[in-house]
Amino acid sequence: MLGEEEAIVLEVKPFDLHGVRYYDLAVGFPDRSVQQARLGSESVPDDLQKGDRVLATRVANMVISVRRP
């Protein structure tokens, strides 16, 4: 399965690992499911905050990136 779906950011925690920025995200979907994802900075928009509406790209039911609509 490959596609984009609207979601809401429920949690965003930035952290650095060996000088590289990553984000632990929790995103909620319209069917009330919640998915966790650990993404690199290239896959997350700048200044992402809790409550932001995003389009989540999923492959095989895993969130691989989020972007603003």
N, C-alpha and C positions, 0 to 999 in steps of 0.2 A: 504494500500500500504506500502510495506517495501522494502527498497533497498538502494544501494549506487549509487551516481552519482558524476562525476567530477564537481568541482566548483572552483571558484577563490575568495579568501578573498578580499572583497572590503573595509571592515572596521573592526577593532578590537579594543575594548576598555576594558582593564582589570579594575576591581574595587574590593574592599574588602567590604564585608558586614558581620559584627559581626565576623571579623577575618577569614572569608572564602573567597577565591579568586573565582570570577566569571568573565565571559567575555560576553560582548555584541558584537555579530558578525553580519555582513551583508555579505552574500555570493551570488555570481552571477553564474548562470547556463548557459549551452550552448544555451538554448532556450531564453536567455536574461531575464529570470525572476530573481528576487532578493528576497531573504528571510532573515528575521531577526531572530536571535536566542539568547537567554540568556542561557549560558551553564556553568556548573561547571568546575573546573580545570581538573577533571578526564576525561572530554569529549573533551579536546582541547590539541593539541601537545604543548610542550614547545617552547617558542620563536616564536609563530605564528605571522606573520606580513602581512600587506596589500600587496596584489599581489601574495601571496603564492598560489600554486595549492594544492587542498585538495580533498579527497573523503568525501563527506557529506552523512551521514546515515540519511535517512528520514523514518519516520513512520507516516502514515496518513497525509502526506504532511507537517510534521513538522520536522525540523532539530533537531536531538537529539545528534549528535556528529560529529566531523570532525577529520580526520586523514590524515597524509601525505601518498601519494601513494607509 
